[in-house]
Amino acid sequence: MNEAVTLDRASGARVASEPIGSIPLAFTLNGEARHLHVSPWTTLLDLLRDTLDLTGSKKGCDHGQCGACTVLIDGKRMNSCLKLAVTLDGHDVTTIEGLGQPGDLHPLQAAFIEHDAFQCGYCTPGQICSAQGLINEGHAKNREDVREQMSGNLCRCGAYPNIADAVLEVLGTEKSE
Amino acid sequence: MNASTKIGIGTPLSRVDGVDKVTGAAPYAAEYNVANLLYGVTVSSRIAKGKITAIDEAAARAVPGVVDILSHANRPKQAWLDRSWKDELSIPGEPFKAFHDAQILFAGQPIAVVVAETFEAARFAASLLEVTYEGEAHNIDFEASLAEKFLPKPGSRRNNYHPPKSRGDAQAAFNEAAVSHEATYHLAPEHHNPMEMHATTVEWHGDGKVTVYDKNQGSQGVQAYLASAFGLGKKNVRVVNAYVGGGFGSGLRPQWQVQVATMATIHLERSVRVVMTRAQMFTHGYRPECTYTVKLGAEHTGKLTSIMGDATTSTSRFENNMEDIVTWGMMNYASPNIHGEYAIAPRDTYTSADMRAPGAATGMTLFEIAIDEMAYKAKVDPLEFRLINYSEVDGMNQTPFTSKALREAYREGAERFDWDQRSPEPRSMKEGRELIGWGVATGMWDAQFSKTSASAKLNANGHLEVACATSDIGTGTYTVMVQVAADTLGVAPEQITAKLGDSDLPTAPVEGGSWGAASTGAAVQLACETIAKKLFKAAGKMDSKPLGDAKFEDVEFVEGTIRRKDAGGQPLALTEVMRASEFTVIEAEETASPGIGGMISMAQKSRNTHSAIFCEVRVDEELNQVRVTRIVNAVAAGRIINPKTARSQILGGVTMGIGMALHEETFADARLGRWMNHSFAEYHIPAQADIHDIEVIFVDEPDAEVTPLGVKGLGEIGIVGTAAAVANAIYHATGTRVRSLPITIDKLMG
């Protein structure tokens, strides 16, 4: 089945449409098989936010410099603003919405709340996806590692110590340096 | 009411909006995917000054999906008079009006918007717009602008500016002083750079009605502004800012994207979204560049005899942005002779703006570097020097403080930091290849209170809703509202919903000046107290007389019940009162304002927060790389509503202070008239690896007078003085005194 990407703006419903030059894309999004048609110039981030209404992934710079748009692609963290959607054919994408939901929080989400690891919340989904990527990589053993390996995710509110605490709790590692 | 048995205020409740934020469910301004939405991409001026002579739209309009292009040449009607464009925090001058005419006032000025069915089409088409300019000579170099510095006349100054008050003969005392110090300090321009870029989604409802989802720090200010500028009428404009991805002052005044998005919506009669790019986040307000000459005179003992300050900050050519720079040092220290001078210098940029602790973050910080230098000259420990010159009253205004626990902050901070283990001489502490330095500085900010209204609504099922048009820019306002309501009515936090960030809600000012918690908290408390009184009255009408002959003063509201403080009788469930009285809902709306007593108190007493910041740096002896390895910030800020979120506020302020000390600087290209480093790759803010150990202490500071809840506010005090503590620690580590922030490696190499 081909699912079209264009919203019918008048009704708000997603209806079949075939934009000129659209390219078929089959991938897994938050555990669900998706078959879309996308434009070659659409980033994964804009596809998520504007078309699929998955606005948990944030746009903070659109240049791969802030990490707010971090998602997991095949379990690896990636700035979704730097990834063209058409390149994802056959891949597995997990966004913050796929990690956990209200009532069924992912351990990182719960730890972020407990440690007050955010203020405005805008960098938070990217931080959490990045932290899951860090855990998947398996390289971080202590606070210094976490601080270094979470440095691709900027937080202007300055929640860094609390973010490190939250990640360390889930890593199950000693908090002390 | 007896607070001792309450839950709510003083407990470390996790943020009530936490689940929405960590799951991505919380919607920010660009995330309302309303039906029939168009995307606007704004084109920025390539020149700094002059005028647009032509715009060739042909190629842009040929892009499939492009709906329209708006510029000064074809924009819809908007207000002509400057007074129609005033906002809640307008400053003297002519407010910027996007697409108003062909004039270019600054590089990056929004000059056209391309509106299309998709973001990608709009972005591509915007790149095809051919704009021809006629340039004029411009200046964005701060040093050069000082030749034109001036002091606006009283009456044409901005509202919250406080002119320095001089006393005695400071110059003579300086000349005669046994120990003296004179130096000029500098702060680079800084841009706020909240993580969320300024964004607006305008939903068109037809018949001139719009809902404006906008990034700002005050929904009602933006509502009034748009209603006036576009002649819409307030009832047709609803502004929503339920979630704001950081502000730090950048959302105090309406930013240009809300103008552009609203203009396009009205013209096209369709919903339009406009989001700034990160580069465009450098085309509006910024913390003004500052030069500040400090002269200090003291006796041999280190007792100050003269404080002199002369500062200039940058503004634009179209508005006069003024800050209190030289006043902070004069307020914080005791000196018989003080003298302050202040001016502003215009240049061809957007107007500088309030950024986290405007004035103090600059003036107090730079002054605290001068104080450190003076301590060394007087051969007095830098902490001891501050205690020698401690002022029990506001040193400039000579008014008492409602409270000032700075002495306790110094003591508790020093103890935690082990300040007494410090070796006095610079370059005397070392480990491996790193020089170690310990520095101290003082912070000071206003404790303000602003007239605010709130409503409360108790439902028959025991659920309580409190509401206020205020904003939560990450400050924790949602959580504070729930805690104050829980404290006042004894309802469990899980049973309470806080609503904010909507111009339809009870009146509130912009979220700024650190007055949010004190003001919104007081309004919520009043509204909940009114509910309490209504409940008590209803309970009195119950046939069973469950509270007996108790007066209102004799009862307390705890655990969802009303009960007698003398423990007589059974606790009476609020839901039982509701049921017995056949109420489906009890509602109240109240306004907290300083009142006459408060106004008198404000005139007679100074109201401030204070802090003592202790900092350890480690500086690589060969590479001059600086690491801020330890900070203890002891804060005296009255009553703390939530220790968990309060600590976070200070962590955030300290982190931004470390940025001010080491990283943040927007570079001006005088030739092009542009900010050069307009991206996160080149404008450095602290990253996770830059931040080590930060400890926050809240000093006990009971203050029943400062605000109704005894709360002083915490949004800004954390940044004030932090960069000075870092700079002073760097001097102690290296023996190199850098008087220009940020302290980058090149400056340490000398």
Interface residues (C-beta under 8 A of the other chain):
Chain A: L7 R9 A10 S11 G12 I20 S39 W41 T42 D46 R49 D50 D53 L54 T55 G56 S57 K58 K59 G60 C61 D62 H63 Q65 C66 A68 T95 I96 E97 G100 Q101 P102 L105 Q109 A110 F112 I113 E114 D116 F118 Q119 C120 G121 Y122 C123 T124 P125 I128 V146 R147 E148 M150 S151 G152 N153 L154 C155 R156 C157 G158 A159 Y160 P161 N162 I163 A164
Chain B: S14 R15 D17 G18 V19 D20 K21 V22 T23 G24 A25 A26 P27 Y28 A30 E31 N33 V34 A35 N36 L37 Y39 P64 E117 T118 F119 E120 F124 N193 P194 M195 E196 M197 Y243 V244 G245 G246 G247 F248 V275 T277 R278 I473 G474 T475 G476 K644 T645 R647 S648 Q649 L651 G652 G653 V654 T655 M656 S679 F680 A681 I685 P686 A687 Q688 A689 D690 I691 H692 D693 I694
